[in-house]
Amino acid sequence: MAKAEKIIERILANPVPANIKWDELVLVLNHLGYRTLHKDGSRRRFHQENIDHVICLHRPHPGNEVKPVYIRQMREVLKELGLIPAEKS
């Protein structure tokens, strides 16, 4: 199993883990076809060209762990788009 797929498994876990790092999240988005559009301060925009979808996120600081609430929101969007499974396998 690829590293990105292992991180997706963690994203799908309930409750959402509180230790998903920014670099892991970016790795998953890249794996799903997203590319970084803009780097404006801590704000990042990721675009998936095939479905013309944009995700806007703020890079956490001073730490590197993404808050579970943001992971949960992103998880729901990716499920709705069919980019990750609706249920944990």
Secondary structure, 3 states (H helix, E strand, C coil): CCHHHHHHHHHHCCCCCCCCEHHHHHHHHHHCCEEEEEEECCEEEEEECCCCEEEEEECCCCCCECCHHHHHHHHHHHHHCCCCCCCCC
